[in-house]
């Protein structure tokens, strides 16, 4: 309860749902992803797949549950008891097409079939039924349980794949919000500088050091940066709303207030949050990919189905043997001279249905093998492509960072020359335009690099949720 209360107090100051605060509050990428993992409805929905897998196994195991069967038939007409038949059976299905059962029969009546006549106190029997050909090594209930266990493993892979996609989409939304916020701050800084320059130019004009046209040009620059700032502010608000779509708590959607700002994650923080820092070797990474795991489990299920269809080609040969006794504690219960036996044999002449179903099972397995190989190659190439993109963006970031530093030096020098009367506002505006373009480019490349790492997280199918 204390933890839940603390969460609510935190969100009271963080989101518009509970009001605004005047002080900026930083919402880190790590905290953002943590809330998405813990509270997003689609993450909870993905976890339901595990429950579905467990329920499927429970249903399949039910085919091996002991069963009690009771049949009671009675016919009486004109005060004559035609027949009175009670048949109670307790069955225990076990592995390999074997079924153990105990039985009690009690019959009476004027018109009872002779083969159904039993001692006055009834007849007890205990025995076993066995499939000696079709159904011995594998049968429908064994195949159902094996496929249910495979399906449970597959649901874990599918859950990981869904959660990975949700976290990827949430990460992209956060980085778009971060890019828009940084763009807004860039324009805000240039707007402040341009406003201060306008004041200085006006003072110089008043003192007779600058011409009137300089104040006009400085004013136009302020208006240009004001326009850029308003556009960036709108972009940041829309991106913030999009990022807040992934934030919930106790099934309540949340919305950022104006005081909440994103934080630029460090490389270590980003790699840790996206699990990239602990990425395994390429071969292990590919084999652990949830999509490939899901396809492998599908193949295992199809192999079980193929084995079952192959077994259907065998003839049916079912045997049953029961020891008989008039009392359950009879010392001669297992006397082989008192028994009831049953043999059943059947086999289709052409086996066209069985051969057709086996061929379909083999074709499905081959089709799945093609899909698995194609998916493995696609994922491996995507990982290679994203790693190449990340390396290229890192180089681009270093280049544009140097360009920004150089433009900042040029702009400061041009401003000093202007107030010494050795330059003009036109040159300052030109330097400033180049600087703002390079800063926006650096912001764009920085966020592109973050998004590329998020794509690496996505294409590698990484997730840290426990099974």
C-alpha positions as CSV (number, residue, x, y, z in Angstrom):
1,X,0.0,0.0,0.0
2,X,2.9,2.4,0.8
3,X,4.4,1.8,-2.7
4,X,1.1,2.4,-4.4
5,X,0.5,5.6,-2.4
6,X,4.0,6.8,-3.4
7,X,3.2,6.2,-7.0
8,X,0.0,8.2,-6.8
9,X,1.8,11.1,-5.1
10,X,4.4,11.1,-7.8
11,X,1.9,11.2,-10.6
12,X,-0.1,13.9,-8.8
13,X,2.7,16.3,-9.6
14,X,3.7,14.8,-12.9
15,X,0.5,14.6,-14.9
16,X,-2.3,16.9,-15.9
17,X,-4.8,14.3,-14.6
18,X,-4.1,15.6,-11.1
19,X,-2.9,19.2,-11.7
20,X,0.1,21.2,-12.8
21,X,3.3,22.3,-11.1
22,X,5.4,25.4,-12.0
23,X,8.7,23.6,-11.6
24,X,10.1,21.6,-14.5
25,X,10.2,17.9,-13.7
26,X,12.5,15.6,-15.7
27,X,11.0,12.3,-16.8
28,X,13.9,10.0,-17.7
29,X,13.7,7.4,-20.5
30,X,14.5,4.6,-18.0
31,X,11.5,5.6,-15.8
32,X,9.3,6.0,-18.8
33,X,9.9,2.5,-20.0
34,X,9.5,1.1,-16.5
35,X,6.0,2.5,-16.3
36,X,5.1,1.2,-19.7
37,X,6.3,-2.3,-18.7
38,X,4.4,-2.2,-15.4
39,X,1.1,-0.6,-16.3
40,X,0.4,-0.6,-20.1
41,X,-2.8,-2.5,-20.8
42,X,-1.3,-4.2,-23.9
43,X,1.6,-5.5,-21.8
44,X,-0.9,-7.0,-19.3
45,X,-2.9,-8.4,-22.3
46,X,0.3,-10.0,-23.6
47,X,0.8,-11.7,-20.2
48,X,-2.6,-13.3,-20.6
49,X,-1.0,-15.5,-23.3
50,X,0.9,-17.3,-20.5
51,X,-2.4,-18.1,-18.7
52,X,-3.8,-19.3,-22.0
53,X,-0.9,-21.7,-22.4
54,X,-1.3,-23.0,-18.8
55,X,-5.1,-23.5,-19.4
56,X,-4.3,-25.4,-22.6
57,X,-2.0,-27.8,-20.8
58,X,-4.6,-28.3,-18.0
59,X,-7.3,-29.2,-20.6
60,X,-4.9,-31.7,-22.4
61,X,-4.0,-33.4,-19.1
62,X,-7.7,-33.8,-18.5
63,X,-7.6,-36.6,-21.1
64,X,-5.6,-38.6,-18.6
65,X,-7.9,-38.0,-15.6
66,X,-9.5,-41.1,-14.0
67,X,-13.2,-41.5,-14.9
68,X,-16.2,-43.0,-13.2
69,X,-18.9,-44.3,-15.4
70,X,-22.3,-45.6,-14.3
71,X,-24.9,-47.1,-16.6
72,X,-28.3,-48.2,-15.2
73,X,-31.1,-49.6,-17.3
74,X,-34.4,-50.9,-16.0
75,X,-37.6,-52.0,-17.7
76,X,-40.8,-53.0,-16.0
77,X,-44.1,-53.7,-17.7
78,X,-47.4,-55.0,-16.1
79,X,-45.8,-55.9,-12.9
80,X,-43.1,-57.9,-14.7
81,X,-39.4,-56.9,-14.4
82,X,-38.0,-57.3,-17.8
83,X,-34.5,-56.3,-16.9
84,X,-32.5,-54.4,-14.3
85,X,-28.9,-53.7,-15.3
86,X,-26.3,-51.8,-13.3
87,X,-22.8,-51.3,-14.8
88,X,-20.3,-49.2,-12.8
89,X,-16.7,-48.7,-14.2
90,X,-13.6,-46.9,-12.9
91,X,-11.0,-46.1,-15.6
92,X,-7.5,-44.8,-15.4
93,X,-6.0,-43.8,-18.7
94,X,-2.2,-44.0,-18.7
95,X,0.6,-43.4,-21.2
96,X,1.2,-45.4,-24.4
97,X,-2.5,-46.2,-25.2
98,X,-3.0,-48.2,-22.0
99,X,-6.1,-48.0,-19.9
100,X,-6.6,-49.7,-16.5
101,X,-10.1,-50.3,-15.3
102,X,-12.2,-51.9,-12.6
103,X,-15.8,-52.9,-13.1
104,X,-18.9,-54.0,-11.2
105,X,-22.0,-55.5,-12.8
106,X,-25.3,-56.5,-11.3
107,X,-28.2,-57.7,-13.3
108,X,-31.6,-59.3,-12.9
109,X,-34.9,-59.7,-14.8
110,X,-37.2,-62.1,-16.5
111,X,-36.1,-61.4,-20.0
112,X,-32.4,-60.8,-19.4
113,X,-30.0,-61.9,-22.1
114,X,-28.2,-65.1,-20.9
115,X,-24.7,-63.6,-21.6
116,X,-25.5,-60.8,-19.1
117,X,-26.3,-63.1,-16.2
118,X,-24.1,-62.6,-13.2
119,X,-24.1,-64.0,-9.6
120,X,-26.8,-62.7,-7.2
121,X,-24.3,-60.4,-5.5
122,X,-22.9,-59.1,-8.8
123,X,-19.7,-59.6,-10.7
124,X,-16.4,-57.8,-10.2
125,X,-13.7,-57.4,-12.8
126,X,-10.3,-55.8,-13.1
127,X,-8.3,-55.6,-16.2
128,X,-6.4,-53.6,-18.9
129,X,-7.1,-52.5,-22.5
130,X,-4.2,-51.9,-24.8
131,X,-3.6,-50.7,-28.4
132,X,-0.9,-53.0,-29.9
133,X,-0.5,-51.2,-33.2
134,X,-2.1,-47.9,-33.9
135,X,-2.1,-45.8,-30.8
136,X,0.6,-47.6,-28.9
137,X,3.6,-45.3,-29.4
138,X,1.4,-42.2,-29.9
139,X,-2.3,-41.5,-29.9
140,X,-4.6,-38.5,-29.9
141,X,-4.5,-37.8,-26.2
142,X,-0.7,-38.1,-26.0
143,X,-0.3,-35.8,-29.1
144,X,-2.7,-33.3,-27.6
145,X,-0.7,-33.1,-24.3
146,X,2.7,-32.8,-26.1
147,X,1.3,-30.1,-28.4
148,X,-0.1,-28.3,-25.4
149,X,3.3,-28.3,-23.7
150,X,4.9,-26.9,-26.9
151,X,2.1,-24.3,-27.1
152,X,2.8,-23.1,-23.6
153,X,6.4,-22.5,-24.6
154,X,5.2,-20.8,-27.8
155,X,3.0,-18.4,-25.8
156,X,6.0,-17.2,-23.9
157,X,7.8,-16.4,-27.2
158,X,4.7,-14.6,-28.5
159,X,4.3,-12.7,-25.3
160,X,7.9,-11.5,-25.5
161,X,7.4,-10.5,-29.2
162,X,4.3,-8.4,-28.3
163,X,5.9,-6.7,-25.3
164,X,9.0,-6.0,-27.4
165,X,6.9,-4.3,-30.0
166,X,5.0,-2.2,-27.4
167,X,8.3,-1.0,-25.8
168,X,9.7,-0.2,-29.2
169,X,6.7,2.0,-30.1
170,X,6.8,3.6,-26.7
171,X,10.6,4.3,-27.2
172,X,10.0,5.9,-30.6
173,X,7.3,8.1,-29.1
174,X,9.6,9.2,-26.3
175,X,12.5,10.1,-28.7
176,X,10.1,12.1,-30.9
177,X,9.0,14.0,-27.8
178,X,12.7,14.5,-26.9
179,X,13.5,15.7,-30.4
180,X,10.6,18.2,-30.4
181,X,11.6,19.5,-26.9
182,X,15.2,20.0,-27.9
183,X,14.1,21.8,-31.1
184,X,11.9,24.1,-28.9
185,X,14.8,24.8,-26.6
186,X,17.1,25.7,-29.6
187,X,14.6,28.2,-30.9
188,X,14.0,29.5,-27.4
189,X,17.7,30.2,-26.9
190,X,18.1,31.9,-30.3
191,X,14.9,33.9,-29.6
192,X,16.4,35.1,-26.3
193,X,19.7,36.0,-28.0
194,X,17.9,37.8,-30.9
195,X,15.7,39.8,-28.4
196,X,18.8,40.9,-26.4
197,X,20.5,41.9,-29.6
198,X,17.5,43.9,-30.7
199,X,17.6,45.8,-27.4
200,X,21.3,46.5,-27.8
201,X,20.8,47.7,-31.4
202,X,17.9,50.0,-30.3
203,X,20.2,51.5,-27.7
204,X,23.0,52.0,-30.2
205,X,20.5,53.6,-32.6
206,X,19.3,55.9,-29.8
207,X,22.9,56.9,-29.2
208,X,23.5,57.4,-32.9
209,X,25.9,54.5,-33.4
210,X,23.6,52.4,-35.6
211,X,21.2,53.1,-38.4
212,X,17.5,52.7,-38.1
213,X,17.5,49.9,-40.7
214,X,19.6,47.8,-38.3
215,X,16.7,47.8,-35.7
216,X,14.3,46.7,-38.5
217,X,16.6,43.8,-39.5
218,X,17.1,42.8,-35.9
219,X,13.3,42.9,-35.3
220,X,12.7,40.7,-38.4
221,X,15.2,38.1,-36.9
222,X,13.2,38.1,-33.6
223,X,10.0,37.5,-35.5
224,X,11.6,34.6,-37.5
225,X,12.8,32.9,-34.4
226,X,9.5,33.6,-32.7
227,X,7.7,31.8,-35.6
228,X,10.1,28.9,-35.4
229,X,9.7,28.7,-31.6
230,X,5.9,28.6,-31.8
231,X,6.0,25.8,-34.4
232,X,8.5,23.8,-32.3
233,X,6.3,24.3,-29.2
234,X,3.3,23.0,-31.0
235,X,5.3,20.0,-32.2
236,X,6.6,19.3,-28.7
237,X,3.0,19.4,-27.3
238,X,1.7,17.0,-29.9
239,X,4.7,14.7,-29.4
240,X,4.2,14.8,-25.6
241,X,0.6,13.8,-26.0
242,X,1.7,10.9,-28.2
243,X,4.3,9.7,-25.7
244,X,1.7,9.9,-22.8
245,X,-0.5,7.5,-24.8
246,X,1.8,4.7,-23.5
247,X,1.5,5.7,-19.8
248,X,-1.2,4.2,-17.5
249,X,-1.5,3.4,-13.9
250,X,-4.3,1.2,-12.5
251,X,-6.1,1.3,-15.9
252,X,-6.1,5.1,-15.8
253,X,-4.6,6.9,-18.8
254,X,-2.2,9.7,-18.0
255,X,-1.2,13.0,-19.7
256,X,1.9,15.0,-19.3
257,X,1.5,18.5,-17.9
258,X,3.6,21.4,-19.3
259,X,6.2,21.1,-16.5
260,X,7.3,17.6,-17.5
261,X,10.3,17.5,-19.8
262,X,12.2,14.5,-21.3
263,X,15.8,13.8,-20.5
264,X,18.6,13.0,-23.0
265,X,19.8,9.6,-21.9
266,X,23.5,8.8,-21.7
267,X,24.8,6.0,-24.0
268,X,25.1,3.8,-20.9
269,X,21.6,4.5,-19.7
270,X,20.1,4.0,-23.2
271,X,22.0,0.7,-23.8
272,X,21.0,-0.6,-20.4
273,X,17.3,0.4,-20.8
274,X,17.1,-1.2,-24.2
275,X,19.2,-4.3,-23.1
276,X,21.7,-3.6,-25.8
277,X,24.6,-3.5,-23.4
278,X,24.2,-7.1,-22.5
279,X,23.5,-8.4,-26.1
280,X,24.9,-11.9,-26.6
281,X,26.8,-13.2,-29.6
282,X,25.1,-13.1,-33.0
283,X,24.4,-16.9,-33.1
284,X,22.9,-16.9,-29.6
285,X,21.0,-13.7,-30.2
286,X,19.4,-15.2,-33.4
287,X,18.5,-18.5,-31.7
288,X,16.9,-16.7,-28.7
289,X,14.8,-14.3,-30.9
290,X,11.1,-14.7,-29.8
291,X,9.8,-14.9,-33.4
292,X,12.3,-17.7,-34.3
293,X,11.5,-19.4,-31.0
294,X,7.8,-19.3,-31.9
295,X,8.4,-20.7,-35.3
296,X,10.6,-23.5,-33.8
297,X,7.8,-24.4,-31.4
298,X,5.4,-24.5,-34.3
299,X,7.7,-26.9,-36.1
300,X,7.9,-29.1,-33.0
301,X,4.1,-29.2,-32.9
302,X,3.9,-30.1,-36.6
303,X,6.5,-32.9,-36.0
304,X,4.2,-34.3,-33.3
305,X,1.3,-34.1,-35.7
306,X,3.4,-35.9,-38.4
307,X,4.2,-38.7,-36.0
308,X,0.5,-39.0,-35.1
309,X,-0.4,-39.2,-38.8
310,X,2.3,-41.7,-39.5
311,X,0.9,-43.9,-36.7
312,X,-2.5,-43.7,-38.3
313,X,-1.1,-45.9,-41.2
314,X,-0.9,-48.8,-38.8
315,X,-3.9,-51.1,-38.4
316,X,-6.1,-50.9,-35.3
317,X,-5.4,-53.8,-33.0
318,X,-7.0,-53.3,-29.6
319,X,-7.0,-56.0,-26.9
320,X,-8.7,-56.1,-23.5
321,X,-8.4,-58.6,-20.7
322,X,-10.3,-58.7,-17.4
323,X,-10.1,-61.0,-14.5
324,X,-13.5,-61.9,-13.0
325,X,-14.6,-62.6,-9.4
326,X,-17.9,-62.6,-7.4
327,X,-16.3,-60.8,-4.5
328,X,-13.6,-58.0,-4.6
329,X,-11.5,-59.7,-1.9
330,X,-11.8,-63.1,-3.6
331,X,-8.5,-65.0,-3.3
332,X,-9.1,-66.4,-6.8
333,X,-9.6,-62.9,-8.3
334,X,-6.7,-63.3,-10.6
335,X,-7.5,-66.8,-11.6
336,X,-6.8,-67.0,-15.3
337,X,-9.7,-69.4,-15.8
338,X,-12.2,-66.7,-14.9
339,X,-11.8,-63.9,-17.4
340,X,-13.4,-61.8,-20.1
341,X,-11.3,-60.9,-23.2
342,X,-11.8,-58.8,-26.2
343,X,-9.8,-58.3,-29.5
344,X,-10.7,-55.8,-32.2
345,X,-8.8,-55.5,-35.6
346,X,-9.6,-53.1,-38.4
347,X,-7.7,-51.5,-41.3
348,X,-8.8,-49.5,-44.4
349,X,-7.9,-51.2,-47.6
350,X,-6.4,-48.3,-49.5
351,X,-5.5,-45.9,-46.6
352,X,-6.1,-42.9,-48.9
353,X,-7.4,-40.7,-46.0
354,X,-4.4,-41.6,-43.8
355,X,-1.8,-41.2,-46.6
356,X,-3.3,-37.9,-47.6
357,X,-3.3,-36.5,-44.0
358,X,0.3,-37.6,-43.6
359,X,1.4,-35.9,-46.9
360,X,-0.3,-32.7,-45.7
361,X,1.5,-32.9,-42.4
362,X,4.8,-33.3,-44.2
363,X,4.1,-30.4,-46.5
364,X,3.2,-28.1,-43.6
365,X,6.4,-29.1,-41.9
366,X,8.4,-28.3,-45.0
367,X,6.6,-25.0,-45.4
368,X,7.4,-24.0,-41.8
369,X,11.1,-25.0,-42.4
370,X,11.2,-22.6,-45.4
371,X,9.6,-19.8,-43.3
372,X,12.0,-20.4,-40.4
373,X,15.1,-20.2,-42.7
374,X,13.8,-17.0,-44.4
375,X,13.0,-15.4,-41.1
376,X,16.4,-16.3,-39.7
377,X,18.2,-14.7,-42.7
378,X,15.9,-11.6,-42.5
379,X,16.5,-11.0,-38.8
380,X,20.3,-11.5,-39.2
381,X,20.4,-9.0,-42.0
382,X,18.2,-6.5,-40.2
383,X,20.5,-6.7,-37.1
384,X,23.6,-6.1,-39.3
385,X,21.9,-3.2,-41.1
386,X,20.9,-1.5,-37.9
387,X,24.4,-1.9,-36.4
388,X,25.8,-0.3,-39.5
389,X,23.3,2.5,-39.3
390,X,24.2,3.1,-35.6
391,X,27.9,3.3,-36.5
392,X,27.3,5.7,-39.3
393,X,25.1,7.9,-37.2
394,X,27.8,8.0,-34.5
395,X,30.3,9.3,-37.1
396,X,27.8,11.8,-38.4
397,X,27.1,13.0,-34.8
398,X,30.8,13.6,-34.2
399,X,31.1,15.6,-37.5
400,X,28.1,17.8,-36.9
401,X,29.2,18.4,-33.3
402,X,32.4,19.9,-34.6
403,X,30.5,22.0,-37.2
404,X,28.3,23.4,-34.4
405,X,31.3,24.3,-32.3
406,X,32.9,26.1,-35.3
407,X,29.7,28.0,-36.1
408,X,29.4,29.1,-32.5
409,X,32.9,30.6,-32.6
410,X,32.1,32.3,-35.9
411,X,28.9,33.8,-34.6
412,X,30.5,35.1,-31.4
413,X,33.3,36.7,-33.4
414,X,30.8,38.3,-35.8
415,X,28.8,39.7,-33.0
416,X,31.9,41.3,-31.4
417,X,32.9,42.8,-34.8
418,X,29.4,44.1,-35.3
419,X,29.4,46.1,-32.0
420,X,32.8,47.4,-32.9
421,X,31.4,48.6,-36.2
422,X,33.3,46.2,-38.3
423,X,30.5,43.9,-39.4
424,X,26.7,44.0,-40.2
425,X,23.5,42.3,-39.0
426,X,23.3,40.6,-42.3
427,X,26.5,38.6,-41.6
428,X,25.4,37.9,-38.0
429,X,22.0,36.6,-39.3
430,X,23.8,34.5,-41.8
431,X,26.1,33.0,-39.2
432,X,23.2,32.5,-36.8
433,X,21.1,30.8,-39.5
434,X,24.0,28.4,-40.2
435,X,24.4,27.7,-36.5
436,X,20.7,27.0,-35.9
437,X,20.6,24.7,-38.9
438,X,23.6,22.8,-37.7
439,X,22.1,22.5,-34.1
440,X,18.8,21.3,-35.5
441,X,20.8,18.8,-37.6
442,X,22.7,17.6,-34.6
443,X,19.5,17.2,-32.6
444,X,18.0,15.2,-35.5
445,X,21.1,12.9,-35.8
446,X,21.2,12.4,-32.0
447,X,17.5,11.3,-32.0
448,X,18.0,9.2,-35.1
449,X,20.8,7.4,-33.3
450,X,18.5,6.8,-30.3
451,X,15.8,5.5,-32.6
452,X,18.3,3.2,-34.4
453,X,19.2,1.7,-31.1
454,X,15.5,1.2,-30.4
455,X,15.2,-0.5,-33.7
456,X,18.1,-2.8,-32.8
457,X,16.2,-3.7,-29.6
458,X,13.1,-4.4,-31.8
459,X,14.7,-6.4,-34.5
460,X,16.7,-8.4,-32.0
461,X,13.5,-9.2,-30.1
462,X,15.0,-8.3,-26.7
463,X,13.0,-8.5,-23.5
464,X,13.7,-8.9,-19.9
465,X,10.2,-10.0,-18.6
466,X,10.3,-13.1,-16.5
467,X,8.5,-16.2,-17.7
